[in-house]
């Protein structure tokens, strides 16, 4: 950091601002607790909650305005790394596909998926390497514009979505989707006792299907909730903001483990 900006490497699934159940365990909350002398800080760009990597903060309004205008005029170079399904083409790929964002569903949509015209969105992709078993590729992503979920949906358009991104076609999601709260709260106390004793509980969920629930450790904060991983929006995806460069400055974050993993 210096007198104008602070740059951090954000872990995946840590929100930037206080939101929902997150009050202090956010990027800004932790920085305020650990380095109060840096406050106030103003985020210069967005980073999806599930994405890890570089996050730039301005330390004053003048710097925030300056960097914001540079991003808007595409004077700042951005490099992301992604792990995608299959063998990505060796030649450079460019996706120039207008996007809209459905706030109700929380997903980006292409012009062909939506009745909206969408905003200009362009991303350049270059393959870095292919895994030994050829099940995935590591891809360098250079977003020219900065739309919500742009890289994720543009990779889907290439036919090679991020491998563990269930919102945009990933098939290797680590997500185990927790029970919906209303279903979990419907369990009776004797059902919970059976689960803790290692028994299986068969419960009708309508006429057409049944659900078999296996014993798992109980959540200490909510005795009626059986933890089964996290909702989709809380699972990290294999997308990382690796490098940002502007006039007279450049920042690069460490390479995540899933890039080198094989």
N, C-alpha and C positions, 0 to 999 in steps of 0.2 A: 504494500500500500504506500501511498504518498499523500501529499496534502490535497490532492484532487479526487482520487478514487481508491477504492478498496476492492480487491478481487479475491473470491473464495472458491473452493471446489465443493459444490453442494452434493451431499449424498442423495441417492435416489429416494424418493418418497418422503422427503422432508420439505414441508411447505415453506415458502419464503416469508409470508405474512401470517399473522394470527388468523385462523379460520376454523370454523366448526369446533371440534374438540381440542384443537391445537391452540394453545395460548402462549406457552413459553418455549416449547420444543419446536421452534421454527428457526430459520437461518437468522432473521433479524432479532429474535428473542435471545438466542444464544450469544450473538455478537454484543447485544446490549448488556448481557450479564457478565460476559468475559472481557469485553473491551469497551467499556462505556465511554472512554475518551474518543472513540471513533464516531460516536453518534453526533448528529443524525445522519442516517444513510438513506439514499434514494436509489432503488433498483433502476438500472439503465435499460434492461431488456427482460423478457419473460423466459422462463424455463419450466417446462411441464413438470408437474409434481413427481411423476414417475421417472423422470430423466435426471441423470447425474451430470456433474461437470461444472465448468466455469460460470460464475455469476458475478457480474460487474455492478458495483455500487458507486454512485457519485457522492462526494462529501459536501457538495454545495450545489445550489440551484443553477449557477452559471455552468458548471461542468455537466450537470444533468441535462440541461438544455442543449449544450454543445454536442454531447455524445448522442442524444436523442435525434438531433438533426442529421448527424453523420450516419446513423443507422437507417433513418428514413430515406436518405439520399443514396444509400447503398455504398458508402465509403468505407465501411468496416467489413473486413473479411471474417467469415465464420466457418469453422471446420468441425464437423461432428463425426463420430464413429458409430456404426451400427452393425449388429450381427443379424443377418437375414437368412431366410430359408433358401436352400438350393445353391446352385452354381450361378453366381451373378456374372453377367457378360464381362469380358475382359476389356472391351472398349468403353470409352466414356459414354455415359447415358445422361440425357437432359430431359427432365419432365417439366413441361410448361403447361400447367393445368390449373385454371381458375378454381378457387375454393370458396365455399361458404362454411359457416359454423352454426350448427344446430344447438343452441343453448339449452333447449329443453332436453335433448338426448345426450348432450355433452360430447358430441363427435363432430369432426369435420366432414363435409360432403363435397364431392366434385360437382362441376356444372352439369354433368350427365346424370348425377344422382338427385339433383335438386331442381326446383323450378326457378331458383334464384340464378342470376348471372354469375355471381361470385366475384371475388377480387383476384387480381393477377397474382400468380404464385409460380415460382420457378426454382428448381433445385437441380444441381449438377452432381452426378454420382460417378465414383471411380472405384473399381474393385481393388482391395488391398491384398487379400489372399483368400484361398479356399481351404476348408478343413480337410484333414487327411481322409476322412470317410465321405467327403463331398456332400455332407448333409447341410452345411451352412457356409456362408461367405462373410468376411469382414469387409465393410464398404465405407469409403470416405464420402461424406455427404457435405456439400457446400450449398447451403440455402442462400439464394440471391435475395429473396424476399423473406418476410418473417411472419407468416400466418400461423394461427393456432393449429397444432398437430400437423404442420406442413410436411415435414420429413416423413412422418409415419404414414400418412395417406399417399404421398408420392411414391414411397417404396412399394406400397400395395399396388399402385398403378403399374409398376414395372413387372409385377408378377412375383416379386421377392419381398414379402412383408417382413418386418422385424420378427424374429423367430418366436419370441414369447410375448407378443403384443396381441391379445385376444380381440381388442377393439377393431383392429385393421387386418385381420386375416392370419395372425400368427397361430400356429398349431402346437407349439411346444411351450405353452404357458405353464409357469410354476404355480399359478394361482389355483387354490383349492376351494374357492368361494365358500365363505361362512354361511351358516344357516341364516335365513332372514329372521329378524328379531321376533316378529309376531309368531313364527313357527316355534322358535326356541322357547318363548314364554308360554306356549301352549302345553308344554310338557308338565305333567303332574309330578308332585314330589316323589311318589312311589316309583314313577318311571325313572327319575334321576337316581334313586337308590339302586334300581336294577342296573342302570348303566355303570354306576360306580362299582358294582359287584362283578362286572364283566359280562353281564348278560346282553343279548341283543334285543332290541325293541322294534317290533314291526308295527307301523302306524299307517292307517289308511289316509291317503292324501287325495281324496276324491275317488270316484268309481273306476277310473281308468288306470291308476298307478299306485304303487306302494313304495314306501321308502324304508330301507333297512339302515338303522343307525347303530354304529359300532361304538364301543366304549372309548372315550378319550378323556384326558385330564380336564377337570373343570376349571373354568375361569375364576380366579380368586375374587375378582371384582363384581362378577355377576353370576351367582350360583345357578341360574337357569339357562345360561348361555354356554353352549358347547363349542369351543373354539375349533375351527377347521381351516386355519390359514387366514387370509385376509381377502376383503372384497377386491375386485379387479382394480379399482382406482388406487389401492394401496400397495399393489405389487410392483416392484421395479421392472423396467423393461430395458433391453439391451440397446440403449441409445445414450450417447455421452457427448457433452459439449467439450470438445478437446482443445480448440485453439481459437482465440479472438485476436485480430490485429487491426490497428488503426494507424493514423499518421503519427509516427514517432514512438509507437508503443506496440508491444505484442506480449500476450500471455498464453501459456500452454499448461494444461493439467496433466497429471500422471495418467498413464494408460490403464484402464480397468482390467481386472483379471480375466474377464470373459473374452477379451481380445486375443490374449495369448493362449487361452485354454484350448486343448485339442483332444 
